[in-house]
Amino acid sequence: MRLHTETVGPTPPRLAFLHGLFGRGRNWAGIARSLATAPDWPGTAPPPGFGQRPLGSLLVDLPNHGDSGWTPRFSYLETADIVAAELPEHAGKTLLVGHSMGGKVAMLVAQRHPQLLAGLVVIDIAPGLSGGVRNFDPVVEAVMEVDLKTVSTRADVDERLRERVPDPAVRALLLQNLKATPNWHWQPNLDLLAQSLPAIEAWPAFAERPWNGPVLWIKGAESPYVKPEHLPTMRRLF
């Protein structure tokens, strides 16, 4: 399958961004625009081979999200291979950035298709069990229980989610996936994603191969997704 992608800035893009669960490539548009317009790297040297800014970015809608197609099952390995198929013309030159679920996909692209990448940025996730994913269970239930046939505006949906999804940032993320044409509908494959939360929180079993390219790990200060027990695997594989 082909994924929906959007290029921001100069082409060919040197960076590719992978979003998290219930996100979409457009979540990264602000950062991509800043990379496309800023003239230089502020206060630091650019990554090897990247030269001066501005830089182009590829914003990717992962399978079952955004405007990309749906798959019959959830598989990190298959998703990584699908993403890799979008990168071959930039072989060895792409800096791949992945957040949360997209971070796991990015790690697997690096392990399974190392020739495609110049570097890897993994944000707020580790190659292991991500226990906090199960916190999405009530969120998914709340979204699926909204009767979209009875709403007139996006604000109506926001109000109906407010009690069960009190965090306005989470609601804003979810509402990016709500489309009004031809009728109100959610773009993500909610049924599949709801059934696949155990697989999404897991790390797939496969013949792991360490990737020796440069990696930047970024962890939220209060994040439950990167823990000390993950560090040995992170160091072994990356």
C-alpha positions as a Python dict, from the first residue, in 0.01 Angstrom:
ca = {
    (1, 'M'): (0, 0, 0),
    (2, 'R'): (105, 363, -52),
    (3, 'L'): (96, 607, 235),
    (4, 'H'): (-35, 961, 229),
    (5, 'T'): (261, 1199, 262),
    (6, 'E'): (309, 1573, 246),
    (7, 'T'): (634, 1752, 169),
    (8, 'V'): (716, 2078, 345),
    (9, 'G'): (1004, 2292, 225),
    (10, 'P'): (1281, 2210, -22),
    (11, 'T'): (1279, 1885, -213),
    (12, 'P'): (1393, 1617, -196),
    (13, 'P'): (1311, 1610, 176),
    (14, 'R'): (1596, 1520, 410),
    (15, 'L'): (1381, 1443, 714),
    (16, 'A'): (1077, 1217, 753),
    (17, 'F'): (841, 1241, 1051),
    (18, 'L'): (631, 955, 1193),
    (19, 'H'): (349, 1045, 1433),
    (20, 'G'): (214, 859, 1734),
    (21, 'L'): (-108, 670, 1798),
    (22, 'F'): (-417, 861, 1673),
    (23, 'G'): (-190, 1126, 1521),
    (24, 'R'): (-117, 1216, 1160),
    (25, 'G'): (174, 1358, 966),
    (26, 'R'): (32, 1708, 994),
    (27, 'N'): (110, 1701, 1369),
    (28, 'W'): (469, 1782, 1267),
    (29, 'A'): (383, 2065, 1025),
    (30, 'G'): (494, 2347, 1257),
    (31, 'I'): (837, 2196, 1316),
    (32, 'A'): (870, 2112, 947),
    (33, 'R'): (792, 2473, 852),
    (34, 'S'): (1054, 2602, 1095),
    (35, 'L'): (1316, 2371, 943),
    (36, 'A'): (1213, 2489, 596),
    (37, 'T'): (1246, 2860, 672),
    (38, 'A'): (1524, 2900, 931),
    (39, 'P'): (1851, 2983, 753),
    (40, 'D'): (2092, 2799, 981),
    (41, 'W'): (2130, 2555, 1272),
    (42, 'P'): (2097, 2760, 1591),
    (43, 'G'): (2387, 2716, 1832),
    (44, 'T'): (2498, 2375, 1711),
    (45, 'A'): (2660, 2200, 1417),
    (46, 'P'): (2429, 2027, 1167),
    (47, 'P'): (2415, 1648, 1153),
    (48, 'P'): (2690, 1499, 934),
    (49, 'G'): (2609, 1548, 568),
    (50, 'F'): (2317, 1784, 626),
    (51, 'G'): (2490, 2114, 561),
    (52, 'Q'): (2298, 2435, 606),
    (53, 'R'): (1927, 2483, 648),
    (54, 'P'): (1660, 2522, 517),
    (55, 'L'): (1562, 2155, 502),
    (56, 'G'): (1266, 1977, 350),
    (57, 'S'): (1055, 1733, 550),
    (58, 'L'): (826, 1445, 459),
    (59, 'L'): (517, 1421, 684),
    (60, 'V'): (384, 1065, 683),
    (61, 'D'): (36, 940, 772),
    (62, 'L'): (98, 589, 906),
    (63, 'P'): (-134, 305, 800),
    (64, 'N'): (-480, 323, 960),
    (65, 'H'): (-431, 693, 1031),
    (66, 'G'): (-502, 1018, 849),
    (67, 'D'): (-542, 988, 475),
    (68, 'S'): (-345, 664, 444),
    (69, 'G'): (-510, 331, 372),
    (70, 'W'): (-620, 71, 623),
    (71, 'T'): (-465, -270, 681),
    (72, 'P'): (-641, -595, 782),
    (73, 'R'): (-422, -630, 1092),
    (74, 'F'): (-177, -427, 1297),
    (75, 'S'): (189, -519, 1259),
    (76, 'Y'): (490, -308, 1350),
    (77, 'L'): (710, -509, 1114),
    (78, 'E'): (476, -465, 819),
    (79, 'T'): (431, -97, 899),
    (80, 'A'): (808, -45, 904),
    (81, 'D'): (839, -209, 563),
    (82, 'I'): (555, 5, 424),
    (83, 'V'): (725, 322, 553),
    (84, 'A'): (1060, 209, 411),
    (85, 'A'): (899, 182, 67),
    (86, 'E'): (840, 560, 79),
    (87, 'L'): (1211, 633, 135),
    (88, 'P'): (1422, 450, -129),
    (89, 'E'): (1481, 748, -357),
    (90, 'H'): (1649, 920, -62),
    (91, 'A'): (1859, 613, 25),
    (92, 'G'): (2117, 680, 293),
    (93, 'K'): (2019, 1045, 326),
    (94, 'T'): (1702, 1052, 537),
    (95, 'L'): (1695, 1149, 902),
    (96, 'L'): (1393, 958, 1036),
    (97, 'V'): (1208, 1105, 1334),
    (98, 'G'): (948, 896, 1517),
    (99, 'H'): (732, 979, 1818),
    (100, 'S'): (568, 718, 2043),
    (101, 'M'): (417, 447, 1819),
    (102, 'G'): (594, 614, 1526),
    (103, 'G'): (918, 588, 1723),
    (104, 'K'): (885, 211, 1734),
    (105, 'V'): (821, 208, 1361),
    (106, 'A'): (1126, 428, 1306),
    (107, 'M'): (1349, 197, 1511),
    (108, 'L'): (1234, -100, 1306),
    (109, 'V'): (1298, 83, 979),
    (110, 'A'): (1654, 144, 1098),
    (111, 'Q'): (1701, -224, 1190),
    (112, 'R'): (1535, -373, 882),
    (113, 'H'): (1638, -114, 621),
    (114, 'P'): (1957, 45, 756),
    (115, 'Q'): (2079, 153, 412),
    (116, 'L'): (1797, 406, 385),
    (117, 'L'): (1885, 625, 681),
    (118, 'A'): (2144, 885, 774),
    (119, 'G'): (2022, 908, 1131),
    (120, 'L'): (1742, 834, 1373),
    (121, 'V'): (1553, 1041, 1630),
    (122, 'V'): (1333, 847, 1874),
    (123, 'I'): (1096, 1054, 2087),
    (124, 'D'): (943, 928, 2410),
    (125, 'I'): (941, 554, 2343),
    (126, 'A'): (1171, 254, 2388),
    (127, 'P'): (1215, -85, 2220),
    (128, 'G'): (1010, -272, 2476),
    (129, 'L'): (674, -291, 2649),
    (130, 'S'): (502, 49, 2664),
    (131, 'G'): (260, -6, 2950),
    (132, 'G'): (104, 340, 2934),
    (133, 'V'): (-59, 258, 2599),
    (134, 'R'): (-341, 81, 2780),
    (135, 'N'): (-441, 421, 2916),
    (136, 'F'): (-590, 478, 2572),
    (137, 'D'): (-861, 217, 2636),
    (138, 'P'): (-1114, 463, 2786),
    (139, 'V'): (-1019, 727, 2528),
    (140, 'V'): (-1092, 490, 2240),
    (141, 'E'): (-1419, 384, 2402),
    (142, 'A'): (-1525, 747, 2444),
    (143, 'V'): (-1450, 828, 2081),
    (144, 'M'): (-1629, 523, 1945),
    (145, 'E'): (-1940, 592, 2154),
    (146, 'V'): (-1998, 941, 2011),
    (147, 'D'): (-2299, 921, 1781),
    (148, 'L'): (-2174, 1129, 1490),
    (149, 'K'): (-2516, 1124, 1324),
    (150, 'T'): (-2642, 1356, 1598),
    (151, 'V'): (-2368, 1623, 1589),
    (152, 'S'): (-2356, 1941, 1383),
    (153, 'T'): (-2013, 2085, 1461),
    (154, 'R'): (-1668, 1986, 1579),
    (155, 'A'): (-1744, 2174, 1900),
    (156, 'D'): (-2037, 1936, 1961),
    (157, 'V'): (-1799, 1639, 1951),
    (158, 'D'): (-1550, 1817, 2176),
    (159, 'E'): (-1823, 1879, 2433),
    (160, 'R'): (-1936, 1517, 2426),
    (161, 'L'): (-1580, 1397, 2484),
    (162, 'R'): (-1504, 1648, 2759),
    (163, 'E'): (-1620, 1442, 3059),
    (164, 'R'): (-1439, 1119, 2964),
    (165, 'V'): (-1139, 1286, 2798),
    (166, 'P'): (-1075, 1587, 3024),
    (167, 'D'): (-733, 1677, 2883),
    (168, 'P'): (-794, 1944, 2613),
    (169, 'A'): (-467, 1857, 2438),
    (170, 'V'): (-577, 1494, 2396),
    (171, 'R'): (-917, 1606, 2267),
    (172, 'A'): (-749, 1841, 2020),
    (173, 'L'): (-535, 1554, 1893),
    (174, 'L'): (-842, 1335, 1849),
    (175, 'L'): (-1047, 1606, 1679),
    (176, 'Q'): (-781, 1643, 1410),
    (177, 'N'): (-903, 1303, 1292),
    (178, 'L'): (-1266, 1411, 1259),
    (179, 'K'): (-1386, 1487, 907),
    (180, 'A'): (-1715, 1643, 800),
    (181, 'T'): (-1744, 1520, 440),
    (182, 'P'): (-1944, 1353, 309),
    (183, 'N'): (-2071, 1301, 665),
    (184, 'W'): (-1904, 1334, 1005),
    (185, 'H'): (-1660, 1043, 1044),
    (186, 'W'): (-1337, 947, 1215),
    (187, 'Q'): (-1048, 887, 975),
    (188, 'P'): (-844, 635, 1180),
    (189, 'N'): (-931, 267, 1170),
    (190, 'L'): (-1073, 281, 1522),
    (191, 'D'): (-1197, -78, 1534),
    (192, 'L'): (-859, -219, 1440),
    (193, 'L'): (-661, 15, 1665),
    (194, 'A'): (-886, -57, 1962),
    (195, 'Q'): (-839, -430, 1916),
    (196, 'S'): (-464, -386, 1866),
    (197, 'L'): (-367, -190, 2178),
    (198, 'P'): (-183, -492, 2327),
    (199, 'A'): (22, -524, 2006),
    (200, 'I'): (82, -148, 1993),
    (201, 'E'): (222, -145, 2346),
    (202, 'A'): (445, -446, 2273),
    (203, 'W'): (778, -478, 2092),
    (204, 'P'): (763, -734, 1810),
    (205, 'A'): (957, -1058, 1825),
    (206, 'F'): (1192, -1087, 1527),
    (207, 'A'): (1557, -1138, 1442),
    (208, 'E'): (1684, -812, 1588),
    (209, 'R'): (1988, -658, 1422),
    (210, 'P'): (2170, -368, 1589),
    (211, 'W'): (2177, -43, 1396),
    (212, 'N'): (2506, 142, 1423),
    (213, 'G'): (2404, 481, 1285),
    (214, 'P'): (2361, 794, 1499),
    (215, 'V'): (2059, 807, 1729),
    (216, 'L'): (1912, 1088, 1936),
    (217, 'W'): (1677, 975, 2214),
    (218, 'I'): (1435, 1229, 2362),
    (219, 'K'): (1231, 1150, 2674),
    (220, 'G'): (960, 1350, 2843),
    (221, 'A'): (1049, 1432, 3203),
    (222, 'E'): (728, 1274, 3335),
    (223, 'S'): (691, 1012, 3065),
    (224, 'P'): (604, 651, 3154),
    (225, 'Y'): (731, 518, 2821),
    (226, 'V'): (1110, 518, 2869),
    (227, 'K'): (1228, 353, 3189),
    (228, 'P'): (1567, 249, 3332),
    (229, 'E'): (1493, -116, 3253),
    (230, 'H'): (1474, -25, 2883),
    (231, 'L'): (1830, 112, 2868),
    (232, 'P'): (2016, -219, 2819),
    (233, 'T'): (1803, -303, 2513),
    (234, 'M'): (1836, 51, 2379),
    (235, 'R'): (2217, 31, 2406),
    (236, 'R'): (2230, -320, 2259),
    (237, 'L'): (2020, -242, 1954),
    (238, 'F'): (2123, 120, 1891),
}
